[in-house]
Amino acid sequence: MNRLPDLTPENSPLSLVELIYSTRIREVMTSEVITIDRHDTMRTAQERMRDNGITGLPVVEGKRLFGIVSIHDLISAMQIEQLDSAVERMMTSRVITLEAEMPLSMAISYFSKYPYGRFPVLNARQELAGIITVRDINVTLINRLLQEVSRFESLMEADITPGLEMTRVFHTRRHDFEHGGHASTTIKKHLSEHHVDRHLIKKVAIASYELEMNQVVHSIGGTISYRISPDKVEILVQDRGPGIEDVEAALTEGFTTADDWIKSLGFGAGLGLPNAKRVSDEFYIHSKLGVGTTVKAVINLGEKR
């Protein structure tokens, strides 16, 4: 059974607070900023916001920031019939800015302090370097935390008790094809190192891989657990939705709900669950729409090793 590795400053997972203070605004901001010249008209600003699905534009000349024109400024211009006026007449000129080298914590405090949806970011030369939104912060922090979770999980997975008997839990994430198959490969290697019969290893590998990739393709993520003993390998797969509408159909070869994008990647042929069931000595599946799916597959090893 795995144990937690000894925690040191080098292998401890970073907390959210540490990420907030160690990350710089330049790492989070959007550097390719859609801007508008101060001499352009409000009508041009309206078209640019509409075409790009945004609600505000930094007003610049060269790289110098003159102000911000927002959707509220645009509405005001429409109300007084000034869409053909220059942007500099209607823009907000007193702009609160952030600096690229500031910690992310500063940006978070600004969003709490001021009622704005975005802040321009300036470089050391006081030129416009980017723009930061709440969405930029959320996406970055979520990705960084997931990276930390994966890093710490890999540290845990590296500490394996010698011997065939083993209990392991792996996590899967939706459309994480980069790591899809990792659990199956790890278990296959473990069985090979303990001289399990190759025919039995192949059965375990097929069931494991098909069930793992089924989660990656169809679910929003879950776990795949292994319990290995001298006489059998038990694989328990549990995900968090969306569930299977017709379990019987899903166990039929060729039946698939995968979209064209998934198929273009070489997945979703409708063979995953049927293949897993075919190689298993015991197979159980239960699914509920909106809740998730649980699959248990057992491959007997017997004494042949």
Protein Blocks (a to p, Z undefined) as FASTA:
>chain_A
ZZdddddfklpccdfklmmmmpcfklmmcfbdcdddfkbcfklmmmmmmmnopabdcdde
hjacfbdcdfklmmmmmmnopmlpcfklmmcfbdcdddfkbcfklmmmmmmmpccfbdcd
ddfkopafbdcdfklmmmmmmmmmmmmmmmmmmmmmmmccedjbdcddddddehilklgo
klmmmmmmmmmmnopafklmmmmmmmmmmmmmmmmmmmgbdcddddddfkbccdddddeb
jbjfblmlmmpghiacbdfklmmnopanopmmmmmmmmpmbdcddddehibccdddddde
bjaZZ
